[in-house]
Amino acid sequence: MLTDLSKVRNIGISAHIDSGKTTLTERILFYTNRIHAIHEVKGKDGVGAKMDSMELERERGITIQSAATFCQWPPAATSKTVMAVPGSPIKSTHWINIIDTPGHVDFTIEVERSLRVLDGAIMVLCGVAGVQSQSYTVDRQMRRYKVPRIAFINKLDRTGANPYRVKDQLREKLKLHPVMIQMPIGLEDKLEGVIDLVEMQAFMFYGDNGETIERVAIPADLVERAEELRAEMLDGLSLVSDMLTEAILEDKVTPELLRASLREATIALKCTPVMMGSALGNKAVQLLLDGVCNYLPDPSEVENIALDLDKEEAPIILSSDFDKPLVMLAFKLEDGRYGQLTYIRVYQGAIRKDEFIVNSRNGKKVKVGRLVRMHSDDREEITEAGAGDICAVFGVDCNSGDTFTDGSINFAMTSMFVPTPVISVAVKPKDGGAEINMSKALNRFTKEDPTFKCWVDPESNETIIAGMGELHLEVYIERMKREYKAEVVTSPPQVAYRETITRKTEYNYTHKKQTGGSGQYGKVGGYCEPFDGDFEFSDEIKGGSIPREFISAVEKGFKSMIPKSPRLGVPVVGIKIVLNDGASHAVDSSDIAFQEAARGAFRDFFPRANPKILEPIMKLSIEGPSEFSGNILGLIMQRRGIVMGSRCRYRKCSASRPRFARRRRARPSSRWNLRSTPKSPRPSRKSC
């Protein structure tokens, strides 16, 4: 169990797609001696990166699920393959828990639940593309959970790399306060190393994997530029550090004071240290590890709040104390061969193997059978874990976001933010044998992933799955095929049309049927008209032309026609039917006769009431960089959207408008859009 929390770091690596997160994690594991060979994402050797353990991840070359691991930095002095940074202030061993997250927005829940339990993060940015669309999402998530970060500008060995432009984008687009603490020695194919502006020393990287580090004086042709950037660094940092401002005025700035000021400002979310290098080119990753230890917080420096359920959810600040009652959060679930694997973050107290813990959500007591520490898909058995640690337990049945205690307290942690699914498809098993397996797969996936939803549409009787994007659903459909041998056929969900009438129409219908013996006779008359609601029946019979006992039968007959219209077979809304005339027979009239009379009258007057199709609409809010607002508004109008309004925020332009039935389908809405009746007798199976 980790006892010195000042030497513990819980960090995540997040970025836009293809910014080099997994490649960076692979180098971190190599330089910390967790792995002994570097394998590339979708590399030629067919092995793939350590953190991409899923077969689909290695085939597609993307990260689908977040993966946890741990390492120690700096490496032991006796290590023959890697070395610590020469002259580094980090002397004692630090324990680093790392979670590598996906970059695609389709798997954004993996980033959400990772950042919920982490104390710090590395925000990776491409040195060529800079701040990209998913960078905004990652920034928003880090702000939501108040996670301090280091910005790492990657891929400086690519053509067109410009770390200075990326630093400006951090300020202009993300509204951060970036403080550049390194500068590159060369760019593109001439990248050789970096200059540390805190120590004012240059670092060169040699060897097949960049494992040899040389600390040298700054090259003469870069001294002037380094001095300029150091002055900018001091100026930017002095804006958020009074301690440094006083030292500058007294000319007593030291590297130790600079690191202390940077650490304090970073943890307080007042600035973002900017580091740089090339993960694929094996440049400056070791310096980034030093930066993690120097500038990101340990568990005791982060304020974690729980809610006391016995005191009307009063907020309680948790302490990273091993002797206090246990409080931990289950933030991720996986279904393994040995049962459910639950990833947990311990905030207070300690958890031990074979002890009992209590789920605060349902009060259920469960036993911790196996306690493991994760290294991607590998597991290392441990007997206990304390406050500030991230590990996993087997055999604990729970949901993502559940809080566990030792039973002596009744606390609950706030759960992570779960976005609403945005796209859906209909699925059905390819054959009868796949139906049971498909059901098992959907049950598992909906439990593991809160953004993956599944339900049966009551109108079309289709099984609908919904997720965060097309790639999200494609991955789950492929996993059903590979892991459960359940092949499914997909199709766009049937559009939830409605029909309504647009003019007042009278009706007078007689139902007469003679089959020998007592027959059936019922006559109804009245009118229908448009109505601001779903359906209303009004009885205006006077003089007893229809006996009172048959009025309810007439209403029942009309109601039976509402779920399926005569023309398209879709629900009818916005109709009022008035009954003011009719006739009966002393022998042949009955409840069934008047129900049939009402149904016949409905089939008679509905085509004459000028019926129209209503298609569902969706209210949509779009957020994006203000410079793209013209393109966004143009795209909305191209898709028959109506722009309700737009507004500019601190960095984004937001527009909301109803969206007509086009490509994606929302859940049934109470709002509908009027359009003319199509010539086809059935609605086309288009997704909305």
C-alpha positions as CSV (number, residue, x, y, z in Angstrom):
1,M,0.0,0.0,0.0
2,L,1.3,3.5,-0.9
3,T,1.8,5.4,2.3
4,D,3.7,8.6,1.2
5,L,1.1,10.3,-0.9
6,S,3.5,13.2,-1.8
7,K,5.2,10.7,-4.1
8,V,1.9,9.6,-5.8
9,R,0.5,11.0,-9.1
10,N,-2.8,10.0,-10.7
11,I,-2.8,11.4,-14.2
12,G,-4.7,10.9,-17.5
13,I,-3.6,11.5,-21.0
14,S,-6.2,13.2,-23.2
15,A,-6.3,14.8,-26.6
16,H,-7.8,15.1,-30.0
17,I,-7.8,12.1,-32.3
18,D,-4.4,11.1,-33.5
19,S,-2.5,13.5,-31.4
20,G,-0.2,10.8,-30.1
21,K,-1.7,9.8,-26.7
22,T,-1.2,6.1,-26.9
23,T,2.3,6.5,-28.5
24,L,3.2,8.8,-25.6
25,T,2.0,6.3,-23.1
26,E,4.0,3.6,-24.8
27,R,7.2,5.7,-24.4
28,I,6.4,6.5,-20.7
29,L,6.1,2.7,-20.0
30,F,9.3,2.1,-21.8
31,Y,11.3,4.8,-20.0
32,T,9.9,3.6,-16.6
33,N,10.9,0.0,-17.3
34,R,7.3,-1.2,-17.4
35,I,7.8,-2.6,-20.8
36,H,11.1,-3.6,-22.5
37,A,10.3,-3.0,-26.2
38,I,8.4,-0.3,-27.9
39,H,5.6,-1.2,-30.3
40,E,3.8,1.3,-32.4
41,V,0.0,1.9,-32.8
42,K,-0.9,-0.2,-35.8
43,G,2.8,-1.0,-36.3
44,K,4.3,-3.3,-38.9
45,D,5.2,-6.0,-36.3
46,G,1.5,-6.6,-35.7
47,V,1.9,-6.5,-31.9
48,G,0.4,-3.0,-31.3
49,A,0.8,-0.6,-28.3
50,K,0.6,-2.1,-24.8
51,M,-2.4,0.1,-23.9
52,D,-4.4,-1.0,-27.0
53,S,-5.2,-4.4,-25.7
54,M,-8.5,-4.9,-27.6
55,E,-8.2,-6.6,-31.0
56,L,-10.4,-3.9,-32.6
57,E,-8.2,-1.2,-31.3
58,R,-5.1,-2.8,-32.9
59,E,-6.9,-3.3,-36.2
60,R,-8.3,0.2,-36.4
61,G,-5.3,1.9,-34.9
62,I,-7.5,3.9,-32.4
63,T,-8.2,3.8,-28.7
64,I,-11.7,2.6,-27.9
65,Q,-11.6,1.9,-24.2
66,S,-9.6,3.8,-21.6
67,A,-6.8,1.6,-20.1
68,A,-5.1,2.0,-16.7
69,T,-1.5,1.2,-15.8
70,F,1.1,2.3,-13.3
71,C,4.8,3.0,-13.3
72,Q,7.6,4.4,-11.2
73,W,9.8,7.4,-12.0
74,P,12.7,8.0,-12.1
75,P,14.1,4.5,-12.9
76,A,16.6,2.8,-10.7
77,A,20.2,4.0,-11.0
78,T,21.2,0.4,-11.8
79,S,18.9,0.2,-14.8
80,K,20.9,-0.7,-18.0
81,T,18.3,0.2,-20.6
82,V,17.0,3.6,-19.5
83,M,18.2,6.5,-17.4
84,A,16.9,9.4,-15.4
85,V,17.1,13.0,-16.5
86,P,20.7,14.3,-15.7
87,G,20.6,16.9,-13.0
88,S,16.9,16.3,-12.3
89,P,15.5,17.6,-9.0
90,I,13.4,14.4,-8.8
91,K,15.6,12.1,-6.6
92,S,13.1,9.8,-4.8
93,T,10.9,7.4,-6.6
94,H,7.4,8.6,-7.5
95,W,4.5,6.2,-8.2
96,I,2.4,7.3,-11.2
97,N,-1.1,5.8,-12.0
98,I,-1.9,6.5,-15.7
99,I,-5.1,6.2,-17.6
100,D,-4.8,6.5,-21.4
101,T,-8.1,7.7,-22.9
102,P,-9.7,7.7,-26.4
103,G,-9.6,10.7,-28.6
104,H,-12.8,10.1,-30.6
105,V,-15.9,12.0,-29.4
106,D,-17.8,8.8,-29.8
107,F,-16.0,7.4,-26.8
108,T,-16.2,10.6,-24.7
109,I,-17.6,8.7,-21.7
110,E,-14.3,7.1,-21.2
111,V,-12.7,10.5,-20.8
112,E,-15.4,11.7,-18.5
113,R,-15.1,8.9,-16.0
114,S,-11.4,8.9,-16.1
115,L,-11.1,12.6,-15.4
116,R,-13.6,12.2,-12.7
117,V,-11.2,10.2,-10.6
118,L,-7.8,11.7,-11.6
119,D,-5.8,14.4,-9.9
120,G,-4.0,15.8,-12.9
121,A,-3.8,15.4,-16.7
122,I,-1.5,15.7,-19.7
123,M,-3.3,17.5,-22.5
124,V,-1.5,16.4,-25.7
125,L,-1.6,18.8,-28.7
126,C,-0.4,18.2,-32.3
127,G,2.5,20.5,-33.1
128,V,1.1,21.0,-36.6
129,A,-2.7,21.1,-36.1
130,G,-2.7,22.7,-32.7
131,V,-6.0,23.1,-30.9
132,Q,-8.6,20.9,-32.7
133,S,-12.3,20.2,-32.3
134,Q,-11.9,17.5,-29.6
135,S,-9.4,19.7,-27.8
136,Y,-12.4,21.9,-26.9
137,T,-14.3,18.9,-25.5
138,V,-11.3,17.7,-23.4
139,D,-10.8,21.3,-22.1
140,R,-14.4,21.4,-21.1
141,Q,-14.2,18.1,-19.3
142,M,-11.0,19.1,-17.4
143,R,-12.7,22.4,-16.3
144,R,-15.8,20.4,-15.2
145,Y,-13.8,18.3,-12.8
146,K,-11.2,21.0,-12.0
147,V,-8.3,18.9,-13.2
148,P,-4.9,20.7,-13.3
149,R,-3.0,20.0,-16.5
150,I,0.3,20.1,-18.4
151,A,0.1,20.9,-22.1
152,F,2.4,18.7,-24.1
153,I,3.0,19.8,-27.7
154,N,3.7,16.6,-29.6
155,K,4.9,15.8,-33.1
156,L,7.5,18.6,-33.4
157,D,9.4,16.4,-35.9
158,R,6.6,16.7,-38.4
159,T,6.6,19.1,-41.4
160,G,4.9,22.4,-40.4
161,A,5.3,22.0,-36.6
162,N,5.1,25.3,-34.8
163,P,4.9,25.1,-30.9
164,Y,4.6,28.9,-30.6
165,R,1.5,29.0,-32.7
166,V,0.0,26.2,-30.6
167,K,0.8,28.1,-27.4
168,D,-1.1,31.1,-28.8
169,Q,-4.1,28.9,-29.6
170,L,-4.2,27.7,-26.1
171,R,-4.6,31.3,-25.0
172,E,-6.9,32.5,-27.8
173,K,-9.1,29.5,-28.3
174,L,-9.2,27.7,-24.9
175,K,-8.8,30.9,-22.8
176,L,-6.0,29.2,-20.8
177,H,-2.9,30.9,-19.3
178,P,-0.1,29.0,-21.0
179,V,3.4,29.3,-19.6
180,M,6.0,27.9,-22.0
181,I,8.8,26.3,-19.9
182,Q,10.7,24.7,-22.8
183,M,11.7,25.6,-26.3
184,P,12.7,23.2,-29.1
185,I,16.2,22.7,-30.5
186,G,15.4,22.6,-34.2
187,L,12.0,21.7,-35.7
188,E,10.7,19.2,-38.2
189,D,13.4,16.8,-39.3
190,K,16.0,18.9,-37.5
191,L,14.6,18.4,-34.0
192,E,17.4,17.3,-31.7
193,G,16.1,18.1,-28.2
194,V,14.7,20.8,-26.0
195,I,15.9,23.7,-23.8
196,D,14.6,23.8,-20.3
197,L,13.8,27.5,-19.6
198,V,13.7,26.9,-15.8
199,E,17.2,25.5,-15.6
200,M,18.5,27.2,-18.8
201,Q,20.0,24.0,-19.9
202,A,19.7,22.0,-23.2
203,F,18.9,18.3,-23.3
204,M,19.8,16.1,-26.3
205,F,18.4,12.6,-26.8
206,Y,20.3,9.7,-28.5
207,G,20.0,6.0,-28.9
208,D,17.6,3.8,-30.9
209,N,14.8,4.7,-28.5
210,G,15.9,8.1,-27.2
211,E,17.0,6.4,-23.9
212,T,20.3,8.3,-23.7
213,I,20.0,11.8,-22.4
214,E,22.7,14.4,-22.5
215,R,22.6,17.6,-20.5
216,V,24.6,20.3,-22.3
217,A,24.9,24.1,-22.5
218,I,22.4,26.0,-24.7
219,P,23.8,26.2,-28.3
220,A,25.2,29.7,-28.9
221,D,22.8,30.4,-31.8
222,L,19.8,29.8,-29.5
223,V,20.9,31.7,-26.3
224,E,19.3,35.0,-27.3
225,R,16.0,33.3,-28.2
226,A,16.1,31.3,-25.0
227,E,16.6,34.5,-22.9
228,E,13.6,36.1,-24.6
229,L,11.4,33.1,-23.9
230,R,12.6,32.9,-20.3
231,A,11.7,36.5,-19.9
232,E,8.2,35.8,-21.3
233,M,7.9,32.8,-19.0
234,L,8.8,34.9,-15.9
235,D,6.4,37.7,-17.0
236,G,3.5,35.2,-17.5
237,L,4.1,33.4,-14.3
238,S,4.5,36.5,-12.2
239,L,0.9,37.4,-13.2
240,V,-0.3,34.5,-11.1
241,S,2.4,34.2,-8.4
242,D,3.0,37.0,-5.9
243,M,5.9,35.0,-4.5
244,L,7.7,35.0,-7.9
245,T,6.9,38.7,-8.4
246,E,8.7,39.6,-5.2
247,A,11.7,37.4,-6.2
248,I,11.9,39.1,-9.6
249,L,11.9,42.6,-8.0
250,E,14.7,41.5,-5.7
251,D,16.6,39.6,-8.4
252,K,16.4,36.4,-6.4
253,V,14.8,34.0,-9.0
254,T,16.1,30.5,-8.6
255,P,15.0,27.2,-10.4
256,E,13.6,25.9,-7.1
257,L,11.5,29.0,-6.7
258,L,10.3,28.8,-10.3
259,R,9.3,25.2,-9.9
260,A,7.5,25.9,-6.6
261,S,5.6,28.9,-8.2
262,L,4.7,26.8,-11.3
263,R,3.4,24.0,-9.1
264,E,1.3,26.3,-6.9
265,A,-0.2,28.1,-9.9
266,T,-0.9,24.9,-11.8
267,I,-2.7,23.2,-8.9
268,A,-4.7,26.4,-8.4
269,L,-5.7,26.2,-12.1
270,K,-4.2,29.6,-12.7
271,C,-1.7,28.6,-15.4
272,T,-0.9,25.7,-17.7
273,P,2.8,24.7,-18.1
274,V,3.6,24.0,-21.8
275,M,6.2,21.3,-22.5
276,M,7.1,19.8,-25.9
277,G,8.8,17.1,-27.8
278,S,8.1,14.1,-30.0
279,A,6.8,10.8,-28.7
280,L,7.2,9.0,-31.9
281,G,10.7,10.5,-32.3
282,N,11.6,9.6,-28.7
283,K,12.4,13.2,-27.7
284,A,11.7,14.9,-24.3
285,V,9.3,12.3,-22.9
286,Q,11.5,11.9,-19.8
287,L,11.4,15.6,-19.2
288,L,7.6,15.4,-19.3
289,L,7.7,12.7,-16.6
290,D,9.8,15.1,-14.5
291,G,7.1,17.8,-15.1
292,V,4.4,15.4,-13.9
293,C,6.3,14.9,-10.7
294,N,7.2,18.6,-10.3
295,Y,3.9,20.4,-11.3
296,L,0.9,18.1,-10.9
297,P,-0.7,17.5,-7.5
298,D,-0.6,14.5,-5.3
299,P,-3.9,13.1,-3.9
300,S,-3.6,15.0,-0.7
301,E,-3.5,18.4,-2.5
302,V,-6.8,17.9,-4.3
303,E,-10.1,18.6,-2.5
304,N,-12.5,15.7,-2.9
305,I,-16.1,16.2,-1.6
306,A,-18.6,13.6,-0.6
307,L,-22.3,13.9,0.3
308,D,-23.5,12.8,3.8
309,L,-26.7,10.9,3.0
310,D,-27.7,10.9,6.7
311,K,-27.6,14.7,6.9
312,E,-29.6,15.7,3.8
313,E,-26.6,15.4,1.5
314,A,-24.4,17.9,3.3
315,P,-21.0,18.2,1.6
316,I,-18.1,16.6,3.4
317,I,-14.4,17.2,2.5
318,L,-12.7,13.8,2.4
319,S,-9.2,13.4,3.8
320,S,-6.5,11.2,2.3
321,D,-6.1,9.4,5.5
322,F,-5.6,5.6,5.7
323,D,-7.0,5.4,9.2
324,K,-10.4,7.0,8.4
325,P,-13.5,5.2,7.2
326,L,-13.3,3.9,3.7
327,V,-14.8,5.9,0.8
328,M,-14.2,4.9,-2.8
329,L,-15.9,5.3,-6.2
330,A,-16.5,2.7,-8.9
331,F,-15.9,4.5,-12.2
332,K,-15.6,1.8,-14.8
333,L,-16.9,-1.7,-15.4
334,E,-15.7,-4.5,-17.6
335,D,-17.1,-8.0,-18.0
336,G,-14.1,-10.4,-17.8
337,R,-13.7,-14.2,-17.7
338,Y,-13.8,-14.2,-13.9
339,G,-16.8,-12.0,-13.6
340,Q,-17.3,-8.3,-13.4
341,L,-14.1,-6.2,-13.1
342,T,-14.8,-2.9,-11.4
343,Y,-12.2,-0.1,-11.5
344,I,-12.2,1.9,-8.3
345,R,-10.5,5.1,-6.9
346,V,-10.0,5.1,-3.2
347,Y,-10.4,8.6,-1.7
348,Q,-10.3,7.9,2.0
349,G,-9.3,4.9,4.2
350,A,-8.1,1.6,2.8
351,I,-9.6,-1.5,1.1
352,R,-8.3,-5.0,1.9
353,K,-8.8,-8.3,0.3
354,D,-11.5,-10.5,1.9
355,E,-13.1,-7.5,3.7
356,F,-16.7,-6.5,3.3
357,I,-17.7,-3.2,1.7
358,V,-21.2,-1.5,1.5
359,N,-22.7,0.0,-1.6
360,S,-24.2,3.4,-0.6
361,R,-26.8,3.3,-3.4
362,N,-28.6,0.1,-2.3
363,G,-27.0,-0.7,1.1
364,K,-25.9,-4.1,-0.2
365,K,-22.8,-5.6,1.6
366,V,-20.3,-7.4,-0.7
367,K,-17.1,-9.2,-0.1
368,V,-13.9,-8.2,-1.9
369,G,-12.7,-11.5,-3.3
370,R,-9.9,-10.3,-5.5
371,L,-8.0,-7.0,-5.5
372,V,-5.8,-6.3,-8.5
373,R,-3.7,-3.5,-10.0
374,M,-4.2,-3.0,-13.7
375,H,-1.5,-2.8,-16.3
376,S,-3.6,-2.5,-19.5
377,D,-5.1,-6.0,-19.8
378,D,-2.7,-7.6,-17.3
379,R,-3.5,-7.8,-13.6
380,E,-1.3,-7.9,-10.6
381,E,-2.7,-9.3,-7.4
382,I,-2.5,-7.1,-4.3
383,T,-3.8,-7.4,-0.8
384,E,-4.7,-3.8,0.0
385,A,-5.0,-0.3,-1.4
386,G,-5.2,3.0,0.4
387,A,-6.3,6.5,-0.1
388,G,-5.1,8.0,-3.4
389,D,-4.8,4.7,-5.2
390,I,-6.5,3.4,-8.3
391,C,-7.0,-0.4,-8.6
392,A,-9.8,-2.9,-9.5
393,V,-11.9,-5.5,-7.8
394,F,-13.4,-8.7,-9.1
395,G,-16.9,-10.1,-8.3
396,V,-18.5,-6.9,-7.0
397,D,-21.9,-6.4,-8.6
398,C,-22.5,-2.6,-9.0
399,N,-23.1,0.2,-11.5
400,S,-20.7,2.8,-12.8
401,G,-20.7,5.7,-10.4
402,D,-21.5,3.7,-7.2
403,T,-19.9,4.7,-4.0
404,F,-18.6,2.1,-1.5
405,T,-17.8,2.6,2.2
406,D,-16.9,0.3,5.1
407,G,-20.5,0.6,6.5
408,S,-19.6,2.9,9.4
409,I,-20.6,6.0,7.3
410,N,-23.2,6.7,4.7
411,F,-21.4,8.9,2.1
412,A,-21.9,9.2,-1.6
413,M,-19.6,10.7,-4.2
414,T,-21.0,12.8,-7.1
415,S,-21.0,10.7,-10.2
416,M,-19.6,11.7,-13.6
417,F,-21.4,13.6,-16.3
418,V,-23.1,11.3,-18.9
419,P,-23.9,12.9,-22.3
420,T,-27.1,12.0,-24.1
421,P,-26.9,9.6,-27.1
422,V,-27.2,11.4,-30.4
423,I,-27.6,8.7,-33.0
424,S,-29.6,5.5,-33.2
425,V,-30.1,2.4,-35.4
426,A,-32.5,-0.5,-35.4
427,V,-30.9,-4.0,-35.0
428,K,-32.3,-7.5,-35.3
429,P,-30.6,-10.9,-35.1
430,K,-29.6,-12.4,-38.4
431,D,-31.0,-15.8,-37.4
432,G,-32.9,-17.3,-34.5
433,G,-29.7,-18.6,-32.8
434,A,-28.3,-15.1,-32.5
435,E,-31.2,-13.7,-30.7
436,I,-30.3,-14.9,-27.2
437,N,-26.6,-13.9,-27.6
438,M,-27.6,-10.5,-28.9
439,S,-29.7,-10.0,-25.8
440,K,-26.8,-10.9,-23.5
441,A,-24.4,-8.6,-25.4
442,L,-26.8,-5.6,-25.2
443,N,-27.3,-6.2,-21.5
444,R,-23.6,-6.2,-20.9
445,F,-22.9,-3.2,-23.1
446,T,-25.6,-1.0,-21.6
447,K,-24.3,-1.7,-18.1
448,E,-20.6,-1.0,-19.0
449,D,-21.3,2.1,-21.1
450,P,-23.8,4.7,-19.8
451,T,-23.9,6.4,-23.2
452,F,-25.0,3.2,-24.9
453,K,-28.7,2.8,-24.7
454,C,-31.1,0.1,-25.9
455,W,-34.9,-0.1,-26.0
456,V,-37.8,-1.5,-28.0
457,D,-39.8,1.0,-29.9
458,P,-43.4,0.5,-28.9
459,E,-44.7,1.7,-32.3
460,S,-42.5,-0.2,-34.7
461,N,-41.5,-3.0,-32.3
462,E,-37.9,-2.5,-33.4
463,T,-34.9,-3.0,-31.1
464,I,-33.1,0.4,-31.1
465,I,-29.6,1.0,-30.0
466,A,-28.3,4.5,-29.5
467,G,-24.9,6.0,-28.9
468,M,-22.6,8.9,-29.4
469,G,-21.8,8.4,-33.1
470,E,-21.6,6.0,-36.0
471,L,-18.2,4.7,-35.0
472,H,-19.5,4.1,-31.4
473,L,-22.3,1.9,-32.7
474,E,-20.1,0.1,-35.3
475,V,-17.7,-0.9,-32.6
476,Y,-20.5,-2.5,-30.5
477,I,-22.0,-4.2,-33.5
478,E,-18.6,-5.7,-34.3
479,R,-18.1,-6.7,-30.7
480,M,-21.4,-8.6,-30.7
481,K,-20.2,-10.5,-33.7
482,R,-16.8,-11.3,-32.3
483,E,-17.4,-11.8,-28.6
484,Y,-20.9,-13.2,-28.6
485,K,-21.1,-14.8,-32.1
486,A,-24.3,-12.7,-32.7
487,E,-24.5,-11.3,-36.2
488,V,-27.1,-8.6,-36.5
489,V,-28.8,-6.7,-39.3
490,T,-28.9,-3.0,-39.0
491,S,-31.3,-0.4,-40.5
492,P,-32.3,3.1,-39.9
493,P,-35.1,3.3,-37.3
494,Q,-38.6,3.8,-38.7
495,V,-39.6,7.5,-38.4
496,A,-42.2,8.1,-35.8
497,Y,-44.7,9.9,-38.0
498,R,-48.1,11.1,-36.8
499,E,-51.2,12.0,-38.8
500,T,-53.7,14.8,-38.1
501,I,-56.8,16.4,-39.8
502,T,-56.8,20.0,-41.1
503,R,-60.5,20.7,-41.6
504,K,-63.9,20.1,-40.0
505,T,-65.8,17.2,-41.6
506,E,-69.2,15.8,-40.9
507,Y,-70.0,12.1,-40.8
508,N,-73.1,9.9,-40.8
509,Y,-72.5,6.2,-40.9
510,T,-74.7,3.2,-40.4
511,H,-73.4,-0.2,-39.5
512,K,-75.8,-3.0,-40.5
513,K,-75.1,-6.7,-40.5
514,Q,-77.6,-9.6,-40.7
515,T,-76.3,-13.1,-40.3
516,G,-79.4,-14.9,-39.1
517,G,-80.9,-14.4,-35.7
518,S,-79.9,-11.2,-33.9
519,G,-77.9,-9.0,-36.2
520,Q,-75.8,-5.9,-35.7
521,Y,-77.1,-2.4,-36.1
522,G,-75.7,1.0,-35.1
523,K,-75.9,4.5,-36.6
524,V,-73.7,7.4,-35.6
525,G,-73.5,11.0,-36.8
526,G,-71.6,14.1,-36.0
527,Y,-68.4,15.8,-37.0
528,C,-64.7,15.9,-36.4
529,E,-62.4,18.9,-36.3
530,P,-58.8,19.8,-35.6
531,F,-57.9,19.9,-31.9
532,D,-55.1,21.4,-29.8
533,G,-54.2,18.1,-28.1
534,D,-54.1,14.4,-28.8
535,F,-57.7,13.2,-28.8
536,E,-61.0,14.3,-27.4
537,F,-64.5,12.7,-27.7
538,S,-67.6,14.9,-27.0
539,D,-71.1,13.5,-26.5
540,E,-73.8,15.9,-27.6
541,I,-76.6,13.4,-28.1
542,K,-80.0,14.9,-27.3
543,G,-83.4,13.2,-27.3
544,G,-82.0,9.7,-26.7
545,S,-81.4,8.9,-30.3
546,I,-78.6,6.6,-29.0
547,P,-79.2,5.0,-25.7
548,R,-76.8,6.1,-23.0
549,E,-75.4,2.6,-22.5
550,F,-74.0,2.7,-26.0
551,I,-72.2,6.0,-25.8
552,S,-69.2,4.5,-24.2
553,A,-69.0,1.9,-26.9
554,V,-69.0,4.6,-29.6
555,E,-66.1,6.3,-27.7
556,K,-64.3,3.0,-27.4
557,G,-64.6,2.4,-31.1
558,F,-63.2,5.8,-32.0
559,K,-60.3,5.4,-29.6
560,S,-59.4,2.0,-31.1
561,M,-58.7,3.8,-34.4
562,I,-56.4,6.4,-32.9
563,P,-53.2,4.2,-32.6
564,K,-53.3,3.4,-36.4
565,S,-54.6,5.7,-39.0
566,P,-56.5,4.2,-42.0
567,R,-54.0,5.4,-44.6
568,L,-50.5,5.1,-43.1
569,G,-51.0,3.0,-40.0
570,V,-49.4,5.7,-37.7
571,P,-51.0,7.3,-34.6
572,V,-53.5,10.1,-35.1
573,V,-53.2,13.2,-33.0
574,G,-54.9,16.6,-32.8
575,I,-58.5,15.4,-33.5
576,K,-61.8,16.1,-31.7
577,I,-64.8,13.9,-32.5
578,V,-68.3,15.1,-31.7
579,L,-71.2,12.7,-31.6
580,N,-74.6,14.5,-32.0
581,D,-76.8,12.1,-33.9
582,G,-77.5,8.4,-34.4
583,A,-80.0,5.6,-34.2
584,S,-80.4,2.2,-32.6
585,H,-82.5,-1.0,-33.0
586,A,-84.3,-2.6,-30.1
587,V,-83.0,-6.0,-31.0
588,D,-79.9,-5.7,-33.1
589,S,-78.1,-2.9,-31.4
590,S,-75.2,-3.8,-29.0
591,D,-71.9,-2.6,-27.7
592,I,-70.1,-4.4,-30.5
593,A,-72.4,-2.9,-33.2
594,F,-71.8,0.6,-32.1
595,Q,-68.0,0.1,-31.8
596,E,-68.1,-1.2,-35.4
597,A,-70.2,1.8,-36.4
598,A,-67.6,4.2,-34.9
599,R,-64.8,2.4,-36.6
600,G,-66.6,2.6,-39.9
601,A,-67.4,6.3,-39.4
602,F,-63.7,7.0,-38.7
603,R,-62.6,5.2,-41.9
604,D,-65.2,7.2,-43.8
605,F,-64.5,10.7,-42.6
606,F,-60.8,10.6,-42.1
607,P,-59.8,10.7,-45.8
608,R,-62.3,13.6,-46.3
609,A,-60.8,15.6,-43.5
610,N,-57.7,16.5,-45.5
611,P,-55.2,14.5,-43.4
612,K,-51.6,15.6,-43.1
613,I,-48.4,13.9,-42.0
614,L,-46.6,15.2,-39.0
615,E,-42.9,14.4,-38.9
616,P,-40.9,14.7,-35.6
617,I,-38.6,17.6,-35.0
618,M,-35.7,17.9,-32.6
619,K,-34.4,20.9,-30.7
620,L,-30.7,21.0,-31.1
621,S,-28.0,23.1,-29.6
622,I,-24.7,23.4,-31.4
623,E,-21.5,24.7,-29.9
624,G,-18.4,25.5,-31.9
625,P,-15.6,28.0,-32.5
626,S,-17.1,31.4,-33.4
627,E,-15.1,31.5,-36.7
628,F,-17.1,28.6,-38.0
629,S,-20.5,30.0,-37.0
630,G,-21.3,30.9,-40.7
631,N,-20.7,27.3,-41.8
632,I,-22.7,25.9,-38.9
633,L,-25.7,28.1,-39.7
634,G,-25.5,27.3,-43.4
635,L,-25.5,23.6,-42.7
636,I,-28.5,23.9,-40.4
637,M,-30.5,25.7,-43.1
638,Q,-29.4,23.2,-45.8
639,R,-31.1,20.5,-43.6
640,R,-34.4,22.3,-43.4
641,G,-33.6,23.6,-39.9
642,I,-35.0,26.8,-38.5
643,V,-32.5,28.8,-36.5
644,M,-34.1,30.1,-33.3
645,G,-31.2,32.2,-32.2
646,S,-27.4,32.3,-31.6
647,R,-25.2,33.8,-29.0
648,C,-21.5,34.2,-28.5
649,R,-20.0,33.0,-25.3
650,Y,-16.5,33.4,-23.9
651,R,-15.1,31.2,-26.7
652,K,-17.9,29.6,-28.5
653,C,-21.0,30.4,-30.6
654,S,-24.1,28.5,-29.7
655,A,-27.2,28.1,-31.8
656,S,-30.3,26.2,-31.1
657,R,-33.1,25.2,-33.5
658,P,-35.6,22.5,-34.1
659,R,-34.3,19.7,-36.4
660,F,-36.6,18.0,-38.9
661,A,-36.6,14.3,-39.6
662,R,-33.5,13.8,-41.6
663,R,-30.6,11.5,-40.7
664,R,-30.8,10.8,-37.0
665,R,-33.8,9.9,-34.9
666,A,-34.6,11.3,-31.4
667,R,-36.8,9.6,-28.9
668,P,-40.5,10.3,-29.6
669,S,-41.2,14.0,-29.1
670,S,-44.4,15.8,-28.3
671,R,-43.6,18.4,-31.0
672,W,-44.4,17.7,-34.6
673,N,-43.9,19.4,-37.9
674,L,-46.6,19.6,-40.5
675,R,-46.0,18.5,-44.1
676,S,-48.1,17.3,-47.0
677,T,-49.2,13.7,-47.3
678,P,-46.8,11.6,-49.4
679,K,-48.1,9.6,-52.4
680,S,-46.8,6.3,-51.0
681,P,-49.2,4.4,-48.8
682,R,-46.6,3.7,-46.1
683,P,-43.9,6.0,-44.6
684,S,-40.4,5.2,-45.8
685,R,-38.0,3.7,-43.3
686,K,-35.8,6.7,-42.9
687,S,-33.9,7.6,-39.8
688,C,-34.7,10.9,-38.2
